[in-house]
Amino acid sequence: MTTRDEAIAKAGACIAEGRRVRDSLPVAEAARRAHVAGGPSIEELEQLIAAQRGQQTQTAPDAA
């Protein structure tokens, strides 16, 4: 049986993998794949994804 901590760790790993895949795609393709009926529009998702990527760039440590 999986413990609570193991389940949380596995869920976190799934979320991280999903974001890695999403971030490897162009914004428009990532938004298209994320779109579900009744949810935010593709255009709204594009804006959200672009904003999240911008925040990651701003907070990423310098490689130098």
PDB file of N, CA, C and O in Angstrom:
ATOM      1  N   MET A   1       0.842  -1.183   0.000  1.00  0.00           N
ATOM      2  CA  MET A   1       0.000   0.000   0.000  1.00  0.00           C
ATOM      3  C   MET A   1       0.887   1.247   0.000  1.00  0.00           C
ATOM      4  O   MET A   1       1.904   1.294   0.691  1.00  0.00           O
ATOM      5  N   THR A   2       0.496   2.241  -0.772  1.00  0.00           N
ATOM      6  CA  THR A   2       1.239   3.490  -0.889  1.00  0.00           C
ATOM      7  C   THR A   2       0.935   4.378   0.315  1.00  0.00           C
ATOM      8  O   THR A   2      -0.220   4.531   0.711  1.00  0.00           O
ATOM      9  N   THR A   3       1.981   4.957   0.887  1.00  0.00           N
ATOM     10  CA  THR A   3       1.768   5.880   2.000  1.00  0.00           C
ATOM     11  C   THR A   3       1.352   7.247   1.460  1.00  0.00           C
ATOM     12  O   THR A   3       1.484   7.534   0.270  1.00  0.00           O
ATOM     13  N   ARG A   4       0.854   8.064   2.352  1.00  0.00           N
ATOM     14  CA  ARG A   4       0.439   9.420   1.965  1.00  0.00           C
ATOM     15  C   ARG A   4       1.621  10.194   1.382  1.00  0.00           C
ATOM     16  O   ARG A   4       1.484  10.839   0.342  1.00  0.00           O
ATOM     17  N   ASP A   5       2.764  10.136   2.032  1.00  0.00           N
ATOM     18  CA  ASP A   5       3.950  10.847   1.548  1.00  0.00           C
ATOM     19  C   ASP A   5       4.392  10.344   0.175  1.00  0.00           C
ATOM     20  O   ASP A   5       4.808  11.139  -0.668  1.00  0.00           O
ATOM     21  N   GLU A   6       4.309   9.041  -0.058  1.00  0.00           N
ATOM     22  CA  GLU A   6       4.650   8.493  -1.369  1.00  0.00           C
ATOM     23  C   GLU A   6       3.675   8.979  -2.435  1.00  0.00           C
ATOM     24  O   GLU A   6       4.073   9.309  -3.552  1.00  0.00           O
ATOM     25  N   ALA A   7       2.393   9.021  -2.076  1.00  0.00           N
ATOM     26  CA  ALA A   7       1.385   9.489  -3.029  1.00  0.00           C
ATOM     27  C   ALA A   7       1.611  10.961  -3.379  1.00  0.00           C
ATOM     28  O   ALA A   7       1.487  11.345  -4.542  1.00  0.00           O
ATOM     29  N   ILE A   8       1.939  11.778  -2.390  1.00  0.00           N
ATOM     30  CA  ILE A   8       2.214  13.192  -2.639  1.00  0.00           C
ATOM     31  C   ILE A   8       3.447  13.346  -3.519  1.00  0.00           C
ATOM     32  O   ILE A   8       3.455  14.167  -4.436  1.00  0.00           O
ATOM     33  N   ALA A   9       4.477  12.572  -3.252  1.00  0.00           N
ATOM     34  CA  ALA A   9       5.700  12.646  -4.062  1.00  0.00           C
ATOM     35  C   ALA A   9       5.419  12.238  -5.511  1.00  0.00           C
ATOM     36  O   ALA A   9       5.917  12.871  -6.443  1.00  0.00           O
ATOM     37  N   LYS A  10       4.630  11.192  -5.697  1.00  0.00           N
ATOM     38  CA  LYS A  10       4.287  10.744  -7.046  1.00  0.00           C
ATOM     39  C   LYS A  10       3.440  11.792  -7.770  1.00  0.00           C
ATOM     40  O   LYS A  10       3.635  12.032  -8.962  1.00  0.00           O
ATOM     41  N   ALA A  11       2.510  12.409  -7.061  1.00  0.00           N
ATOM     42  CA  ALA A  11       1.686  13.460  -7.674  1.00  0.00           C
ATOM     43  C   ALA A  11       2.565  14.637  -8.082  1.00  0.00           C
ATOM     44  O   ALA A  11       2.391  15.194  -9.165  1.00  0.00           O
ATOM     45  N   GLY A  12       3.491  15.011  -7.238  1.00  0.00           N
ATOM     46  CA  GLY A  12       4.408  16.099  -7.563  1.00  0.00           C
ATOM     47  C   GLY A  12       5.257  15.782  -8.782  1.00  0.00           C
ATOM     48  O   GLY A  12       5.494  16.648  -9.625  1.00  0.00           O
ATOM     49  N   ALA A  13       5.712  14.548  -8.874  1.00  0.00           N
ATOM     50  CA  ALA A  13       6.512  14.136 -10.028  1.00  0.00           C
ATOM     51  C   ALA A  13       5.681  14.186 -11.307  1.00  0.00           C
ATOM     52  O   ALA A  13       6.190  14.572 -12.359  1.00  0.00           O
ATOM     53  N   CYS A  14       4.410  13.802 -11.228  1.00  0.00           N
ATOM     54  CA  CYS A  14       3.525  13.862 -12.402  1.00  0.00           C
ATOM     55  C   CYS A  14       3.302  15.307 -12.842  1.00  0.00           C
ATOM     56  O   CYS A  14       3.332  15.606 -14.036  1.00  0.00           O
ATOM     57  N   ILE A  15       3.082  16.187 -11.893  1.00  0.00           N
ATOM     58  CA  ILE A  15       2.883  17.601 -12.223  1.00  0.00           C
ATOM     59  C   ILE A  15       4.150  18.178 -12.848  1.00  0.00           C
ATOM     60  O   ILE A  15       4.076  18.900 -13.842  1.00  0.00           O
ATOM     61  N   ALA A  16       5.295  17.869 -12.282  1.00  0.00           N
ATOM     62  CA  ALA A  16       6.561  18.368 -12.827  1.00  0.00           C
ATOM     63  C   ALA A  16       6.790  17.859 -14.246  1.00  0.00           C
ATOM     64  O   ALA A  16       7.243  18.614 -15.107  1.00  0.00           O
ATOM     65  N   GLU A  17       6.487  16.603 -14.496  1.00  0.00           N
ATOM     66  CA  GLU A  17       6.659  16.042 -15.839  1.00  0.00           C
ATOM     67  C   GLU A  17       5.700  16.704 -16.823  1.00  0.00           C
ATOM     68  O   GLU A  17       6.080  17.004 -17.955  1.00  0.00           O
ATOM     69  N   GLY A  18       4.475  16.930 -16.401  1.00  0.00           N
ATOM     70  CA  GLY A  18       3.508  17.608 -17.261  1.00  0.00           C
ATOM     71  C   GLY A  18       3.955  19.016 -17.625  1.00  0.00           C
ATOM     72  O   GLY A  18       3.817  19.434 -18.775  1.00  0.00           O
ATOM     73  N   ARG A  19       4.483  19.742 -16.666  1.00  0.00           N
ATOM     74  CA  ARG A  19       4.981  21.096 -16.945  1.00  0.00           C
ATOM     75  C   ARG A  19       6.215  21.046 -17.840  1.00  0.00           C
ATOM     76  O   ARG A  19       6.396  21.910 -18.698  1.00  0.00           O
ATOM     77  N   ARG A  20       7.070  20.029 -17.640  1.00  0.00           N
ATOM     78  CA  ARG A  20       8.253  19.905 -18.494  1.00  0.00           C
ATOM     79  C   ARG A  20       7.831  19.701 -19.950  1.00  0.00           C
ATOM     80  O   ARG A  20       8.375  20.328 -20.858  1.00  0.00           O
ATOM     81  N   VAL A  21       6.860  18.818 -20.154  1.00  0.00           N
ATOM     82  CA  VAL A  21       6.368  18.564 -21.509  1.00  0.00           C
ATOM     83  C   VAL A  21       5.730  19.826 -22.065  1.00  0.00           C
ATOM     84  O   VAL A  21       6.028  20.231 -23.189  1.00  0.00           O
ATOM     85  N   ARG A  22       4.852  20.451 -21.282  1.00  0.00           N
ATOM     86  CA  ARG A  22       4.187  21.673 -21.735  1.00  0.00           C
ATOM     87  C   ARG A  22       5.210  22.746 -22.112  1.00  0.00           C
ATOM     88  O   ARG A  22       5.064  23.411 -23.138  1.00  0.00           O
ATOM     89  N   ASP A  23       6.224  22.913 -21.300  1.00  0.00           N
ATOM     90  CA  ASP A  23       7.205  23.967 -21.541  1.00  0.00           C
ATOM     91  C   ASP A  23       8.148  23.651 -22.691  1.00  0.00           C
ATOM     92  O   ASP A  23       8.878  24.530 -23.150  1.00  0.00           O
ATOM     93  N   SER A  24       8.141  22.412 -23.163  1.00  0.00           N
ATOM     94  CA  SER A  24       8.968  22.066 -24.315  1.00  0.00           C
ATOM     95  C   SER A  24       8.250  22.373 -25.625  1.00  0.00           C
ATOM     96  O   SER A  24       8.855  22.319 -26.696  1.00  0.00           O
ATOM     97  N   LEU A  25       6.957  22.696 -25.542  1.00  0.00           N
ATOM     98  CA  LEU A  25       6.142  22.969 -26.729  1.00  0.00           C
ATOM     99  C   LEU A  25       6.039  24.472 -26.977  1.00  0.00           C
ATOM    100  O   LEU A  25       6.185  25.261 -26.044  1.00  0.00           O
ATOM    101  N   PRO A  26       5.791  24.873 -28.212  1.00  0.00           N
ATOM    102  CA  PRO A  26       5.457  26.281 -28.464  1.00  0.00           C
ATOM    103  C   PRO A  26       4.197  26.642 -27.667  1.00  0.00           C
ATOM    104  O   PRO A  26       3.355  25.782 -27.409  1.00  0.00           O
ATOM    105  N   VAL A  27       4.074  27.902 -27.285  1.00  0.00           N
ATOM    106  CA  VAL A  27       2.954  28.349 -26.452  1.00  0.00           C
ATOM    107  C   VAL A  27       1.605  27.947 -27.060  1.00  0.00           C
ATOM    108  O   VAL A  27       0.742  27.428 -26.351  1.00  0.00           O
ATOM    109  N   ALA A  28       1.414  28.181 -28.357  1.00  0.00           N
ATOM    110  CA  ALA A  28       0.125  27.889 -28.986  1.00  0.00           C
ATOM    111  C   ALA A  28      -0.205  26.396 -28.913  1.00  0.00           C
ATOM    112  O   ALA A  28      -1.354  26.033 -28.663  1.00  0.00           O
ATOM    113  N   GLU A  29       0.777  25.539 -29.125  1.00  0.00           N
ATOM    114  CA  GLU A  29       0.551  24.092 -29.072  1.00  0.00           C
ATOM    115  C   GLU A  29       0.269  23.647 -27.642  1.00  0.00           C
ATOM    116  O   GLU A  29      -0.604  22.810 -27.413  1.00  0.00           O
ATOM    117  N   ALA A  30       0.999  24.197 -26.685  1.00  0.00           N
ATOM    118  CA  ALA A  30       0.757  23.853 -25.283  1.00  0.00           C
ATOM    119  C   ALA A  30      -0.661  24.244 -24.873  1.00  0.00           C
ATOM    120  O   ALA A  30      -1.339  23.495 -24.171  1.00  0.00           O
ATOM    121  N   ALA A  31      -1.105  25.420 -25.315  1.00  0.00           N
ATOM    122  CA  ALA A  31      -2.455  25.879 -24.988  1.00  0.00           C
ATOM    123  C   ALA A  31      -3.501  24.993 -25.653  1.00  0.00           C
ATOM    124  O   ALA A  31      -4.510  24.652 -25.035  1.00  0.00           O
ATOM    125  N   ARG A  32      -3.270  24.622 -26.891  1.00  0.00           N
ATOM    126  CA  ARG A  32      -4.214  23.763 -27.600  1.00  0.00           C
ATOM    127  C   ARG A  32      -4.360  22.417 -26.883  1.00  0.00           C
ATOM    128  O   ARG A  32      -5.468  21.901 -26.744  1.00  0.00           O
ATOM    129  N   ARG A  33      -3.248  21.861 -26.436  1.00  0.00           N
ATOM    130  CA  ARG A  33      -3.295  20.564 -25.749  1.00  0.00           C
ATOM    131  C   ARG A  33      -3.926  20.669 -24.362  1.00  0.00           C
ATOM    132  O   ARG A  33      -4.518  19.705 -23.877  1.00  0.00           O
ATOM    133  N   ALA A  34      -3.804  21.828 -23.726  1.00  0.00           N
ATOM    134  CA  ALA A  34      -4.347  22.017 -22.381  1.00  0.00           C
ATOM    135  C   ALA A  34      -5.830  22.349 -22.388  1.00  0.00           C
ATOM    136  O   ALA A  34      -6.496  22.230 -21.360  1.00  0.00           O
ATOM    137  N   HIS A  35      -6.350  22.762 -23.527  1.00  0.00           N
ATOM    138  CA  HIS A  35      -7.734  23.217 -23.595  1.00  0.00           C
ATOM    139  C   HIS A  35      -8.723  22.087 -23.365  1.00  0.00           C
ATOM    140  O   HIS A  35      -8.583  20.995 -23.917  1.00  0.00           O
ATOM    141  N   VAL A  36      -9.732  22.369 -22.534  1.00  0.00           N
ATOM    142  CA  VAL A  36     -10.847  21.451 -22.320  1.00  0.00           C
ATOM    143  C   VAL A  36     -12.140  22.235 -22.450  1.00  0.00           C
ATOM    144  O   VAL A  36     -12.192  23.420 -22.122  1.00  0.00           O
ATOM    145  N   ALA A  37     -13.175  21.578 -22.924  1.00  0.00           N
ATOM    146  CA  ALA A  37     -14.478  22.225 -23.071  1.00  0.00           C
ATOM    147  C   ALA A  37     -14.944  22.773 -21.729  1.00  0.00           C
ATOM    148  O   ALA A  37     -14.865  22.094 -20.706  1.00  0.00           O
ATOM    149  N   GLY A  38     -15.427  23.997 -21.748  1.00  0.00           N
ATOM    150  CA  GLY A  38     -15.923  24.626 -20.526  1.00  0.00           C
ATOM    151  C   GLY A  38     -14.855  25.334 -19.727  1.00  0.00           C
ATOM    152  O   GLY A  38     -15.165  26.027 -18.758  1.00  0.00           O
ATOM    153  N   GLY A  39     -13.598  25.174 -20.115  1.00  0.00           N
ATOM    154  CA  GLY A  39     -12.507  25.827 -19.411  1.00  0.00           C
ATOM    155  C   GLY A  39     -12.116  27.123 -20.091  1.00  0.00           C
ATOM    156  O   GLY A  39     -12.838  27.625 -20.953  1.00  0.00           O
ATOM    157  N   PRO A  40     -10.968  27.665 -19.701  1.00  0.00           N
ATOM    158  CA  PRO A  40     -10.492  28.893 -20.341  1.00  0.00           C
ATOM    159  C   PRO A  40     -10.300  28.671 -21.842  1.00  0.00           C
ATOM    160  O   PRO A  40     -10.037  27.553 -22.286  1.00  0.00           O
ATOM    161  N   SER A  41     -10.435  29.744 -22.613  1.00  0.00           N
ATOM    162  CA  SER A  41     -10.245  29.650 -24.059  1.00  0.00           C
ATOM    163  C   SER A  41      -8.770  29.375 -24.366  1.00  0.00           C
ATOM    164  O   SER A  41      -7.900  29.545 -23.512  1.00  0.00           O
ATOM    165  N   ILE A  42      -8.516  28.955 -25.584  1.00  0.00           N
ATOM    166  CA  ILE A  42      -7.129  28.716 -26.005  1.00  0.00           C
ATOM    167  C   ILE A  42      -6.332  30.005 -25.892  1.00  0.00           C
ATOM    168  O   ILE A  42      -5.173  29.986 -25.477  1.00  0.00           O
ATOM    169  N   GLU A  43      -6.945  31.124 -26.257  1.00  0.00           N
ATOM    170  CA  GLU A  43      -6.252  32.410 -26.170  1.00  0.00           C
ATOM    171  C   GLU A  43      -5.891  32.742 -24.723  1.00  0.00           C
ATOM    172  O   GLU A  43      -4.796  33.231 -24.447  1.00  0.00           O
ATOM    173  N   GLU A  44      -6.817  32.475 -23.802  1.00  0.00           N
ATOM    174  CA  GLU A  44      -6.541  32.717 -22.379  1.00  0.00           C
ATOM    175  C   GLU A  44      -5.420  31.802 -21.886  1.00  0.00           C
ATOM    176  O   GLU A  44      -4.552  32.226 -21.124  1.00  0.00           O
ATOM    177  N   LEU A  45      -5.449  30.553 -22.325  1.00  0.00           N
ATOM    178  CA  LEU A  45      -4.395  29.617 -21.932  1.00  0.00           C
ATOM    179  C   LEU A  45      -3.044  30.053 -22.486  1.00  0.00           C
ATOM    180  O   LEU A  45      -2.026  29.934 -21.803  1.00  0.00           O
ATOM    181  N   GLU A  46      -3.028  30.556 -23.718  1.00  0.00           N
ATOM    182  CA  GLU A  46      -1.774  31.048 -24.296  1.00  0.00           C
ATOM    183  C   GLU A  46      -1.199  32.167 -23.430  1.00  0.00           C
ATOM    184  O   GLU A  46      -0.001  32.188 -23.149  1.00  0.00           O
ATOM    185  N   GLN A  47      -2.053  33.089 -23.012  1.00  0.00           N
ATOM    186  CA  GLN A  47      -1.586  34.201 -22.177  1.00  0.00           C
ATOM    187  C   GLN A  47      -1.070  33.696 -20.840  1.00  0.00           C
ATOM    188  O   GLN A  47      -0.036  34.161 -20.358  1.00  0.00           O
ATOM    189  N   LEU A  48      -1.776  32.754 -20.238  1.00  0.00           N
ATOM    190  CA  LEU A  48      -1.367  32.203 -18.950  1.00  0.00           C
ATOM    191  C   LEU A  48      -0.028  31.481 -19.062  1.00  0.00           C
ATOM    192  O   LEU A  48       0.862  31.682 -18.236  1.00  0.00           O
ATOM    193  N   ILE A  49       0.112  30.648 -20.077  1.00  0.00           N
ATOM    194  CA  ILE A  49       1.351  29.892 -20.261  1.00  0.00           C
ATOM    195  C   ILE A  49       2.520  30.836 -20.534  1.00  0.00           C
ATOM    196  O   ILE A  49       3.604  30.668 -19.976  1.00  0.00           O
ATOM    197  N   ALA A  50       2.295  31.822 -21.388  1.00  0.00           N
ATOM    198  CA  ALA A  50       3.358  32.796 -21.683  1.00  0.00           C
ATOM    199  C   ALA A  50       3.764  33.549 -20.421  1.00  0.00           C
ATOM    200  O   ALA A  50       4.952  33.780 -20.196  1.00  0.00           O
ATOM    201  N   ALA A  51       2.794  33.935 -19.599  1.00  0.00           N
ATOM    202  CA  ALA A  51       3.099  34.647 -18.357  1.00  0.00           C
ATOM    203  C   ALA A  51       3.882  33.754 -17.397  1.00  0.00           C
ATOM    204  O   ALA A  51       4.833  34.207 -16.761  1.00  0.00           O
ATOM    205  N   GLN A  52       3.480  32.485 -17.291  1.00  0.00           N
ATOM    206  CA  GLN A  52       4.201  31.565 -16.409  1.00  0.00           C
ATOM    207  C   GLN A  52       5.635  31.366 -16.891  1.00  0.00           C
ATOM    208  O   GLN A  52       6.561  31.305 -16.083  1.00  0.00           O
ATOM    209  N   ARG A  53       5.816  31.267 -18.183  1.00  0.00           N
ATOM    210  CA  ARG A  53       7.166  31.099 -18.719  1.00  0.00           C
ATOM    211  C   ARG A  53       7.996  32.354 -18.467  1.00  0.00           C
ATOM    212  O   ARG A  53       9.193  32.256 -18.198  1.00  0.00           O
ATOM    213  N   GLY A  54       7.386  33.513 -18.551  1.00  0.00           N
ATOM    214  CA  GLY A  54       8.092  34.752 -18.265  1.00  0.00           C
ATOM    215  C   GLY A  54       8.542  34.825 -16.823  1.00  0.00           C
ATOM    216  O   GLY A  54       9.641  35.301 -16.538  1.00  0.00           O
ATOM    217  N   GLN A  55       7.701  34.355 -15.902  1.00  0.00           N
ATOM    218  CA  GLN A  55       8.064  34.339 -14.490  1.00  0.00           C
ATOM    219  C   GLN A  55       9.214  33.378 -14.244  1.00  0.00           C
ATOM    220  O   GLN A  55      10.106  33.670 -13.447  1.00  0.00           O
ATOM    221  N   GLN A  56       9.204  32.240 -14.916  1.00  0.00           N
ATOM    222  CA  GLN A  56      10.284  31.270 -14.754  1.00  0.00           C
ATOM    223  C   GLN A  56      11.601  31.861 -15.218  1.00  0.00           C
ATOM    224  O   GLN A  56      12.638  31.656 -14.587  1.00  0.00           O
ATOM    225  N   THR A  57      11.562  32.598 -16.329  1.00  0.00           N
ATOM    226  CA  THR A  57      12.771  33.204 -16.867  1.00  0.00           C
ATOM    227  C   THR A  57      13.309  34.250 -15.901  1.00  0.00           C
ATOM    228  O   THR A  57      14.519  34.342 -15.692  1.00  0.00           O
ATOM    229  N   GLN A  58      12.409  35.046 -15.306  1.00  0.00           N
ATOM    230  CA  GLN A  58      12.815  36.100 -14.401  1.00  0.00           C
ATOM    231  C   GLN A  58      13.376  35.554 -13.094  1.00  0.00           C
ATOM    232  O   GLN A  58      14.260  36.174 -12.503  1.00  0.00           O
ATOM    233  N   THR A  59      12.880  34.404 -12.627  1.00  0.00           N
ATOM    234  CA  THR A  59      13.309  33.858 -11.356  1.00  0.00           C
ATOM    235  C   THR A  59      14.391  32.794 -11.478  1.00  0.00           C
ATOM    236  O   THR A  59      14.925  32.332 -10.469  1.00  0.00           O
ATOM    237  N   ALA A  60      14.715  32.404 -12.703  1.00  0.00           N
ATOM    238  CA  ALA A  60      15.736  31.369 -12.901  1.00  0.00           C
ATOM    239  C   ALA A  60      17.103  31.908 -12.521  1.00  0.00           C
ATOM    240  O   ALA A  60      17.433  33.045 -12.856  1.00  0.00           O
ATOM    241  N   PRO A  61      17.913  31.102 -11.819  1.00  0.00           N
ATOM    242  CA  PRO A  61      19.258  31.554 -11.461  1.00  0.00           C
ATOM    243  C   PRO A  61      20.119  31.708 -12.721  1.00  0.00           C
ATOM    244  O   PRO A  61      19.947  30.984 -13.701  1.00  0.00           O
ATOM    245  N   ASP A  62      21.032  32.652 -12.670  1.00  0.00           N
ATOM    246  CA  ASP A  62      21.946  32.854 -13.805  1.00  0.00           C
ATOM    247  C   ASP A  62      22.841  31.645 -13.981  1.00  0.00           C
ATOM    248  O   ASP A  62      23.313  31.051 -13.011  1.00  0.00           O
ATOM    249  N   ALA A  63      23.066  31.293 -15.239  1.00  0.00           N
ATOM    250  CA  ALA A  63      23.909  30.124 -15.540  1.00  0.00           C
ATOM    251  C   ALA A  63      25.386  30.460 -15.466  1.00  0.00           C
ATOM    252  O   ALA A  63      26.219  29.554 -15.500  1.00  0.00           O
ATOM    253  N   ALA A  64      25.737  31.740 -15.366  1.00  0.00           N
ATOM    254  CA  ALA A  64      27.146  32.159 -15.353  1.00  0.00           C
ATOM    255  C   ALA A  64      27.828  31.914 -14.065  1.00  0.00           C
ATOM    256  O   ALA A  64      29.011  32.221 -13.925  1.00  0.00           O
TER     257      ALA A  64
END
